[in-house]
C-alpha cells in the first residue's frame, strides 16, 4: 500500500497492445501501474517495490509465467503478493497447474476489462483486507487503521508501534501460525537485523496489553513453530 492510497498493480505481459489497454483501464479505476515485458524484469521490479497485485501473462519470452509465479512465491518480499494469471489456454489442466503454481486466480483471454477489474478487486479484498476496509475485527477486538486505535470489548488498548504492527499483521491473517523468522520479515522488515528472541519480548507486551483480568488470551503460542491470533488461546 502506498502513501497516496492507490494500490499498485504490476502487469507482466509482452503484448504491448494489451499492456496499453490494461494500463488505461486500471489507471481509470484508481490503480497505479508498473509494467514488465518479461519474467526477469518482473522479478526485479517486484522485489524492489512489491506491488499490491501482479497480473501475470502465461506466455512470456525467456521465462514462463508459471516460473515467474513460483519465483514470486519464493521471494521474501513477494511471497504474499496476490497473483492473477492471464492466459489464452483454456484447458482445465492448465488452470489447475496455474493454481498449483501459487496463483490466486486465473483469467482466460480474451476477457473484458470489466470482468478483469471485478476479479482484481475480489482477489485484493481477500488478500489485503486493509485495502478495502479501514477496520479490522477479530472476536471482541477491533483495530481502526485510520485512527490507529485498538479496542477490546470497548476498552481502549494502548500499544507501542511494534506491537501495533504485530497485531495488525495477526488481524489480517487470523488463525494462521507465523514463525519468529516470518514475523521478523513481515513486521520488522527483511533488511533489519533483529534477533528472533526480540519477537518473544514484543509478543509478551502485546499479550499483556490485550489480556486483562479474566479475558481470553487471544495469542496462541505454538511450541517450536511460532504464534497465531487465535481465540482458542494456549
Ligand atoms: Ca504474452
Boltz pocket constraint, residues with backbone or C-beta under 6 A from the ligand:
constraints:
  - pocket:
      binder: B
      contacts: [[A, 13], [A, 14], [A, 15], [A, 57], [A, 58], [A, 59], [A, 60]]
      max_distance: 6.0
